[in-house]
Amino acid sequence: MNAILNTVSATDVFGGSALPWTLDQYAFTPFYHAPAQETGIPNATHLTANTSAYSASLECLVIPPSQFSIRVGKYKNTSRGTQAELTLTSQDRGCRVEDIFTVYDEHETTILKVGSADCGVDASFSRILFTYGIPDRTSPTLLSNATFVSCLSKYTVAHGDLILQMQGESLATPKIVSFEPAHITQRDKAHVQWRLFERNVLNTFNYDILSKWETIQFGNLVLYISGRRQGATDVTNKAILHLQPDELVAAIQAVFASVYRTTIAMHAFFPLDQPILSTTAQLEISRTRLFVVPWVAGIVLFALAVGIVLSCMTVHSVHQNQAMLFKEPKNLLYIAIDAYKSAAFDGKFTESTASKLTMDMKWRMDDSSRPQEYVPVNISND
């Protein structure tokens, strides 16, 4: 039980990650999506299945001082100061409750005694008792601001649709998205191992000798959480806590539910690689789809249309306005021959030669014999 309480401390007090297959007060029966090679169905991104969720709760009653009595035993002087044994008795919903514990009159101590009482079948078998107070040597009971809380435990099973976000591998721990209980059944305590669970919770000890809290390990969690509920940012067991009854009750209920949830999640189910039954579920498989944004599509189409028009205009212009060298490499030879026969040509084509050959070459084209192959037939110099 100490390992379970340490886990609750990590998750609820210090903000650690929740255990797999748990959500809020529920612990779920684990299941997994069979591999695709076995079912022919691809791995899903979300899976919805009907499953069972286990939880426990406390119905607590703050008994006013006028309805409980405290009987003080003999005083004893010890190394811790004056000691007295207190016997607290009251009635809670048809059950006589009694808690016996020892207090000392030492200062700077917060007391949270946790006990139990057996009840009849009609009174739901048992009660869990919490007594909170601050030591006070001036009080005849050595206790001031005493608060007495009697709680009735209930254990339930909820059936409903659990929605999971799968993590890739079929046996990987999924992320719980939500749970919608459709039917909640209260378990008969005659068929629940409640006595073993509750007695183990109450038989834990606090080994911190420097602590200013006189309580068990379960009570430590209650005091931490109730202190934070009252707005304390740095709760430590080295300081006295002055708690309101409502905050104390809320913390007791939260810790009890968390301890039961953690116990079920850690010890109640078979490993996933050893399934004990099969069921059906609804799979949600994500598909990648192309979404068309109208204004982006319009810009792309406009750019394509402009490109096509410019390409067509360029091709048309090239065919309508052919250059002199278009399919006519031999025209250059005619010009070279004419320059060679010129009197100004001295065998070298230099800048001076080019200046002497300043001529405005004119020619007429004879295209009667070979269409599309224009050849100059007369070149003259002015």
C-alpha positions, 0 to 999 in steps of 0.5 A: 500500500505504501507504493500506491500511496507514493504513486498518488502523492506523485500524481495528485500532489506533485503534478505527475502524469496520470497512470495509463487507463485512468481518467479522473476518478475512473480506472478502466479495463484495458483493451487494444486494437488487434494488429492489422495483419490479424484483422485486415483493418488498418490501425485506427487513430481513434477507437471507441469501445464500450468498457467498464470503469471502476471507482470509489467514493466517500459520503462524508458527514461533519458531525457537529461538536454537540453530537459527539462526545470525547472521554479523556483517559488518564494523563501521563507525563512523557518526554513529549509532554502530557499524554492523554488517551481520547475516546470519541463516540457518536452516531452516523446514519444508523451506526455507532462510531467510536475512535480511540487515539492518543494526543500530546499537549506539545505545541506546533503540531497538526493532528489528523487521526484516521480510524474505522468503525464496524457497522451492521449490514443495514448501515453499509458495514463500515465507517472511516473516521477522521479527527482533526485538531490542534494540541492545546494544553489549556483544553480539558481534552488537550485538543482545540478546534476539533473536527470529527468526520465520519465517511461511508464508502461506496464502490461503483462500476460504470459502463459506457463508451471510452474514446481513445486516441491511439499512439501508433502501435496496437499495444502502445498505451493510448491517450484517453480522450473522454468517457461517457458513462451510460450506466452506473452500478453500485457494487454490493460491499458484501461482494467487494474486498472492501475490508482488505482495501480499507484496512490496508489504507489505514495501516500505513505509517508516517516515518518522518520524525521531523514532521509537525503532522501527527497522522498516517501516510494517507493523512499526509496526502489529505493535509497536503491537498487540503492545504493547497485547496485553501490557497497555500502555495508552499505546503510543508509538513513542518508547519501547522495547518488550520483547516476549514471542515469543507476543505478537509472533507473535499481533500479526504474524498479526493485522496480516497478516490485516487487511492482506489483508482490507483490500486485498481489500475496497478493490480486489478487487470491482466497484462494486455498481451494476455487478453481474456475476452474479445469485443467490438469497437468503432474505429476512426481512421484519418485520411489525408485529403486535398482542400482547395482554397478558392482564392489561391486556386484563382491566382494559380489559374490566372498565372497559368492562363497568362503564361499560355497566352504569352507563349502563343504570342511568342510562337506566332511572332516568330513565324510571322517575322523571320530573321535573315538568318532563319534557315539561311546560313549560306547567305553569310557566305554570299556576303563574305564572297562579295567582301573578298572580291572588293578592292578594299579588302586586304586579306585581313578583316580588321577595324580599318578594313571594316571602315573601308567596307562601309556600305549600305547593302541592299538586295532583292530577294528572288523567291520564285524558284525555292520558296522559304529559301531566300538568297540575295542575287545582287549586292551593291555598294553606294 
